[in-house]
């Protein structure tokens, strides 16, 4: 390693140098973080006292809590085991027989946020590597008496292809009928023989070449390359590492009683999505019928996990006001947490330690999304428009001899129409008109009499 002398200057140059050094330290810290191996969950409150970890699924030939050898209770997390557990690492407890000897698979415990210690079986994926799974009296991991570094999480097994990892994931999560030494048996975690068959099936995938004779026979009977390809052809695409769940609107005004569109972007197909829009009517729009099914508040996406699907939901609100659409999903499992890889980064006499894989069946995440929609009252319908009056005919405006006849006919029709409304309409008009004429004559006579009796005033002469 090269060592560079650092000269601290004064004034502005010293501040500049300090800024440069600070930036370099930040870059180095970032690179160190990227180079660090992946970690499991770290307890928010570290365990201070030794504790008994839960047993792995199924039964064992021996009772791990009543073991022979240097560790009397193999379920205890103590010494270096406790240090590793508090650091977020997996800790190996006992092997498939319930003993502290070299064997596979191995029961390991780790901390899971919200659940505490969780134990699960870890299966060997490198047949020709060492198991490195025995614990000494101080809780150290050992192989042939040599103390080894603690287990480290890996993002993947560098020896395996993506298809091999998918097949191992399938084997660790599916009970498969197989034949071992001429006897039918199903893979699983329930008993030591079932775990043994599941371990052999994993090796059929991870060791396509250089198999020992017993494994060659087993794989030829149960998992040939053609059978492996057939399984791959039926597997859905792997889920993406991060769950996607987003809601968006059309951006246009929303009115009561009017159907509007809410778009959901998601890649969650393994579990139903809880959808809530209080008071609204929700359906899957015709454009997305083949992508999802909505029933009783649950939206089940029918497309395979992977790239996000865009699903249109048709929503109608009967009332105005601010409305909220929410979507939530629980039990969403990112792929990197489904298949858990661990390894002791050591070698003994040039032989590396084993990479183990296990299925983190208890690890899950929850995601949610919300969209606020402002719904306005739909405008009242406009009043009906009155029809325009009919145009006047040329005969009525020409001044010909027929005008008097037309007017007479209209007069007669009007008189008839008025008379039809009830009462003595014609006599009422006659009496009222005569009274008005008589009153006018009387007023006119009184005015003239007043004018005669009043002397006139002359204007002054203008000189």
C-alpha positions in Angstrom: 0.0 0.0 0.0 1.3 3.5 -0.9 1.5 6.1 1.8 1.1 9.7 0.7 2.5 12.5 3.0 -0.1 15.1 3.9 1.1 18.7 4.4 -1.4 21.0 6.2 -1.2 24.5 4.9 -2.6 27.7 6.6 -5.4 30.0 5.6 -7.6 29.4 2.5 -5.4 26.5 1.3 -5.9 24.7 4.5 -9.7 25.0 4.3 -9.5 23.8 0.7 -7.4 20.8 1.7 -9.8 20.0 4.5 -12.7 20.0 2.1 -10.8 17.7 -0.3 -9.9 15.3 2.4 -13.5 15.2 3.7 -14.7 14.4 0.3 -12.2 11.6 -0.1 -13.2 10.1 3.3 -16.9 10.1 2.2 -16.0 8.4 -1.1 -13.9 5.8 0.8 -16.8 5.2 3.3 -19.2 4.7 0.4 -17.0 2.3 -1.4 -16.5 0.4 1.9 -20.3 0.2 2.3 -20.7 -1.2 -1.2 -18.0 -3.7 -0.6 -19.5 -5.0 2.7 -21.4 -8.2 2.4 -25.2 -8.1 2.8 -26.5 -8.4 6.3 -29.6 -9.8 7.9 -31.7 -7.8 10.3 -29.8 -6.4 13.3 -31.7 -6.4 16.6 -32.7 -2.9 17.7 -32.0 -4.0 21.3 -29.1 -6.4 21.4 -29.6 -9.6 23.5 -27.4 -9.4 26.6 -27.9 -12.9 28.0 -27.7 -16.3 26.4 -31.1 -17.7 25.2 -32.5 -20.8 23.7 -33.3 -20.4 20.0 -36.5 -22.0 18.6 -36.1 -25.4 16.9 -36.2 -25.7 13.2 -39.2 -27.3 11.4 -39.7 -31.0 11.9 -38.1 -33.7 14.0 -34.5 -34.9 14.5 -33.0 -38.3 15.5 -31.3 -36.7 18.6 -32.6 -34.0 20.9 -30.4 -31.0 20.3 -31.1 -29.6 23.7 -29.6 -32.8 25.3 -26.5 -33.1 23.2 -23.2 -35.0 23.7 -19.9 -33.3 23.4 -18.5 -29.8 24.1 -22.0 -28.0 23.9 -24.6 -29.6 26.1 -27.5 -27.6 24.7 -27.2 -26.9 20.9 -30.2 -24.6 20.9 -28.4 -22.0 23.1 -27.1 -18.8 21.6 -24.1 -17.9 23.8 -20.5 -16.6 23.5 -19.5 -15.9 19.9 -22.9 -17.2 18.8 -24.5 -14.3 20.7 -22.0 -11.8 19.3 -22.8 -12.9 15.7 -26.6 -12.9 16.4 -26.5 -9.3 17.6 -24.5 -8.4 14.5 -27.3 -9.6 12.3 -25.6 -12.8 11.2 -27.0 -16.4 10.9 -25.8 -18.7 13.6 -25.6 -22.5 13.0 -27.1 -24.5 15.9 -27.2 -28.3 15.0 -27.2 -30.6 12.0 -30.1 -32.6 10.4 -29.7 -35.3 13.0 -29.9 -32.8 15.9 -26.2 -33.2 16.6 -23.0 -31.1 16.7 -21.2 -33.0 13.9 -20.3 -32.5 10.2 -23.5 -33.0 8.3 -26.1 -31.1 6.1 -28.6 -29.5 6.2 -27.9 -27.3 9.2 -30.4 -25.6 11.5 -29.5 -21.9 11.8 -31.1 -19.0 13.7 -31.1 -15.3 12.8 -33.0 -12.2 13.9 -36.0 -11.0 11.9 -37.4 -7.5 12.5 -40.7 -7.7 14.2 -40.4 -11.4 14.9 -37.2 -11.9 16.9 -35.1 -15.1 16.5 -36.2 -17.3 13.6 -34.8 -20.8 12.9 -34.7 -22.4 9.5 -32.9 -25.2 7.6 -29.9 -24.2 5.5 -29.0 -26.6 2.6 -25.5 -27.1 1.1 -25.0 -26.0 -2.5 -21.3 -26.8 -3.0 -20.9 -30.6 -2.8 -17.0 -30.5 -2.9 -16.6 -27.7 -0.2 -16.4 -28.2 3.6 -19.5 -27.9 5.8 -17.8 -25.8 8.5 -20.8 -26.2 10.8 -19.4 -27.5 14.1 -19.5 -25.2 17.3 -16.9 -25.3 20.0 -17.4 -24.6 23.8 -17.1 -20.8 23.3 -19.6 -20.6 20.5 -17.1 -20.4 17.7 -17.7 -22.0 14.3 -15.1 -24.6 13.5 -13.9 -27.2 10.9 -11.5 -30.0 12.0 -10.7 -28.0 15.1 -9.8 -24.8 13.3 -11.8 -21.7 14.5 -13.5 -20.0 11.5 -14.8 -16.5 10.9 -18.6 -16.0 11.4 -21.1 -16.6 8.7 -21.7 -13.9 6.2 -24.8 -13.2 4.0 -24.3 -13.3 0.3 -26.4 -11.6 -2.3 -26.1 -14.7 -4.5 -24.1 -17.9 -4.9 -21.3 -16.9 -7.4 -21.0 -20.6 -8.6 -24.6 -20.8 -9.8 -26.5 -19.4 -12.7 -29.8 -17.6 -12.4 -31.7 -20.7 -13.6 -29.9 -22.9 -11.0 -30.9 -20.5 -8.3 -34.5 -20.5 -9.5 -34.6 -24.3 -9.4 -33.1 -24.5 -5.9 -35.7 -22.0 -4.7 -38.4 -24.3 -6.2 -36.9 -27.4 -4.5 -36.7 -25.7 -1.1 -40.3 -24.5 -1.3 -42.0 -27.5 -2.9 -42.6 -31.0 -1.6 -41.6 -33.3 -4.5 -42.1 -37.0 -4.9 -38.8 -38.8 -5.6 -37.1 -42.2 -5.3 -34.1 -42.8 -3.1 -32.4 -46.2 -3.2 -35.5 -47.7 -4.8 -37.9 -46.3 -2.1 -40.4 -43.6 -2.9 -40.1 -40.6 -0.6 -41.2 -36.9 -0.7 -38.8 -34.0 -0.2 -39.5 -31.8 2.8 -38.3 -30.5 6.2 -40.4 -32.7 8.4 -38.0 -35.6 9.0 -34.3 -36.4 8.6 -34.9 -38.7 5.6 -37.0 -36.1 3.8 -34.4 -33.5 4.4 -31.8 -35.9 3.1 -33.7 -36.3 -0.2 -34.2 -32.5 -0.5 -30.5 -32.1 0.0 -29.7 -34.5 -2.8 -32.2 -32.7 -5.1 -30.3 -29.4 -4.4 -27.0 -31.1 -5.4 -28.6 -32.3 -8.6 -29.0 -28.7 -9.6 -25.8 -27.2 -8.1 -23.5 -30.0 -9.3 -24.2 -30.7 -13.0 -20.8 -32.4 -13.3 -18.4 -34.4 -11.1 -21.0 -36.1 -9.1 -20.2 -39.1 -6.9 -21.8 -42.4 -8.1 -24.7 -42.4 -5.5 -25.7 -38.9 -6.6 -25.4 -39.7 -10.3 -27.9 -42.5 -9.8 -30.3 -40.3 -7.7 -30.3 -37.4 -10.2 -30.8 -39.8 -13.2 -33.9 -41.2 -11.5 -35.4 -37.9 -10.3 -33.9 -34.7 -11.9 -32.4 -35.1 -15.3 -31.5 -32.0 -17.3 -34.7 -32.5 -19.3 -36.8 -32.6 -16.2 -35.0 -29.5 -14.8 -35.8 -27.6 -18.0 -39.4 -28.8 -17.8 -39.7 -27.3 -14.3 -38.1 -24.0 -15.5 -40.7 -23.8 -18.3 -43.5 -23.9 -15.7 -42.0 -21.4 -13.2 -43.4 -17.8 -13.3 -40.9 -15.0 -13.7 -39.0 -14.2 -10.5 -40.5 -11.3 -8.5 -38.5 -8.1 -8.6 -36.5 -7.1 -5.6 -38.7 -4.1 -4.7 -42.5 -4.2 -4.6 -44.2 -1.4 -6.7 -47.6 0.0 -5.8 -48.6 3.4 -7.1 -51.9 5.2 -7.8 -52.5 8.1 -10.2 -55.5 10.0 -11.5 -56.4 11.4 -15.0 -55.8 15.0 -14.0 -59.3 16.1 -15.3 -62.1 17.4 -13.0 -64.1 14.7 -11.3 -67.9 15.2 -10.9 -70.4 13.4 -8.8 -72.1 10.6 -10.7 -69.5 10.7 -13.4 -67.2 7.7 -14.0 -63.5 8.6 -13.7 -60.3 6.6 -14.1 -57.7 5.8 -11.4 -54.6 4.0 -12.7 -52.6 1.5 -10.5 -49.0 0.7 -11.3 -47.9 -2.5 -9.5 -45.9 -5.7 -9.8 -47.6 -7.5 -7.0 -49.4 -10.7 -8.1 -48.6 -13.2 -5.3 -51.0 -11.6 -2.8 -54.3 -9.7 -3.2 -54.2 -5.9 -2.9 -56.7 -4.4 -0.5 -58.4 -1.5 -2.3 -60.6 1.1 -0.5 -62.6 4.0 -2.0 -65.3 4.8 0.6 -68.7 5.5 -0.9 -67.6 4.9 -4.4 -68.4 2.3 -7.0 -65.2 0.5 -8.3 -64.8 -1.8 -11.2 -61.9 -2.8 -13.4 -62.1 -0.8 -16.6 -62.7 -2.7 -19.8 -59.1 -1.9 -21.0 -57.7 -3.9 -18.0 -60.1 -6.8 -17.6 -57.5 -9.3 -18.6 -55.0 -8.0 -16.0 -56.9 -8.0 -12.7 -60.0 -9.1 -10.9 -61.8 -6.9 -8.3 -64.1 -8.4 -5.8 -65.3 -7.4 -2.3 -62.5 -4.8 -1.8 -59.7 -7.0 -3.1 -57.8 -6.6 -6.3 -56.0 -9.7 -7.5 -53.5 -9.0 -10.3 -53.5 -11.9 -12.8 -50.4 -11.0 -14.7 -47.1 -12.7 -13.6 -44.8 -11.0 -11.2 -42.0 -9.0 -12.8 -42.4 -5.7 -14.7 -45.1 -3.4 -13.3 -48.6 -3.7 -14.8 -50.7 -0.7 -15.4 -54.3 -1.4 -14.4 -57.2 1.1 -14.9 -59.9 1.2 -12.3 -63.2 2.9 -13.1 -64.5 4.8 -10.0 -67.7 6.8 -9.5 -68.5 8.9 -6.4 -72.1 9.9 -5.6 -71.1 12.7 -3.3 -68.9 15.7 -3.6 -65.9 16.6 -1.5 -62.3 15.4 -1.0 -62.2 11.6 -1.5 -59.3 9.1 -1.0 -58.4 5.9 -2.8 -56.0 3.7 -0.9 -54.3 0.4 -1.9 -52.3 -1.9 0.4 -50.7 -5.3 0.3 -49.1 -7.4 3.0 -46.9 -10.4 2.8 -45.0 -9.2 -0.3 -41.8 -11.1 -0.4 -38.8 -9.5 -2.3 -36.8 -12.2 -4.1 -33.5 -11.4 -2.3 -35.1 -12.3 1.0 -36.7 -15.5 -0.2 -33.5 -17.3 -1.0 -31.0 -16.7 1.8 -27.3 -17.5 1.1 -24.7 -17.8 3.9 -21.0 -18.8 4.0 -18.1 -18.8 6.3 -15.5 -16.9 4.3 -12.7 -19.3 5.2 -10.8 -22.3 3.8 -9.1 -25.2 5.6 -6.1 -26.7 3.9 -7.1 -24.9 0.7 -10.7 -26.2 0.7 -13.3 -23.4 1.0 -16.2 -23.5 3.3 -19.7 -24.3 2.1 -22.3 -21.8 0.7 -25.7 -22.7 2.3 -29.1 -21.7 1.0 -32.3 -21.5 3.0 -35.8 -20.1 2.4 -36.7 -17.1 4.6 -40.3 -18.0 4.8 -41.1 -15.6 7.6 -39.6 -12.5 6.0 -42.2 -10.2 4.3 -42.8 -6.6 3.6 -46.0 -4.4 3.4 -46.6 -1.6 0.9 -49.3 0.9 0.4 -50.3 3.9 -1.7 -53.0 6.6 -1.6 -54.5 9.1 -4.0 -56.7 12.1 -3.0 -59.4 13.0 -5.5 -61.5 16.2 -5.3 -65.1 15.5 -6.4 -67.3 18.5 -7.4 -71.1 18.7 -7.7 -72.2 18.1 -11.3 -73.8 21.4 -12.7 -77.7 21.5 -12.9 -79.2 20.9 -16.4 -79.9 24.1 -18.4 -83.6 25.2 -18.7 -85.4 24.3 -21.9 -85.2 26.9 -24.7 -88.5 28.4 -25.9 -89.2 28.0 -29.6 -88.9 31.2 -31.8 -92.2 32.8 -33.1 -93.4 31.7 -36.6 -92.5 34.2 -39.4 -95.3 36.4 -40.8 -96.7 35.2 -44.1 -96.5 37.4 -47.2 -100.2 37.6 -47.5 -100.5 39.3 -44.1 -97.9 42.1 -44.9 -98.7 42.8 -48.6 -101.6 45.2 -48.1 -103.9 43.4 -50.5 -107.7 43.2 -50.3 -107.5 40.0 -48.3 -106.0 41.8 -45.2 -109.3 42.9 -43.8 -110.6 39.4 -44.2 -107.6 38.0 -42.4 -107.9 40.5 -39.5 -111.6 39.8 -39.2 -110.9 36.1 -39.1 -108.2 36.6 -36.4 -110.6 38.8 -34.4 -113.3 36.2 -34.5 -110.8 33.5 -33.5 -109.5 35.7 -30.6 -113.0 36.4 -29.4 -113.8 32.7 -29.5 -110.5 31.8 -27.7 -111.2 34.3 -24.9 -114.8 33.3 -24.5 -113.5 29.7 -24.1 -111.6 30.7 -20.9 -114.9 31.1 -19.0 -117.1 34.2 -17.9 -118.9 36.9 -20.0 -115.8 38.2 -21.7 -117.4 40.1 -24.6 -119.9 42.1 -22.4 -117.2 42.9 -19.9 -115.1 44.6 -22.6 -118.2 46.6 -23.8 -119.3 47.9 -20.4 -115.7 48.8 -19.4 -115.1 50.7 -22.6 -118.3 52.7 -22.3 -117.5 53.7 -18.8 -114.0 54.9 -19.8 -115.5 57.1 -22.6 -118.1 58.7 -20.3 -115.5 59.5 -17.7 -113.3 61.2 -20.3 -116.2 63.4 -21.5 -116.9 64.6 -18.0 -113.3 65.4 -17.2 -112.9 67.4 -20.5 -116.0 69.5 -19.8 -114.8 70.4 -16.3 -111.5 71.5 -17.7 -113.0 73.8 -20.2 -115.3 75.4 -17.7 -112.4 76.2 -15.4 -110.5 77.8 -18.3 -113.4 80.3 -19.1 -113.7 81.4 -15.5 -110.0 82.1 -14.9 -108.7 85.6 -16.1 -105.5 85.6 -18.2 -102.4 87.2 -17.0 -100.4 89.3 -19.5 -96.6 89.3 -19.6 -94.9 92.5 -18.7 -94.0 94.8 -21.5 -90.4 94.7 -22.6 -88.9 98.2 -22.9 
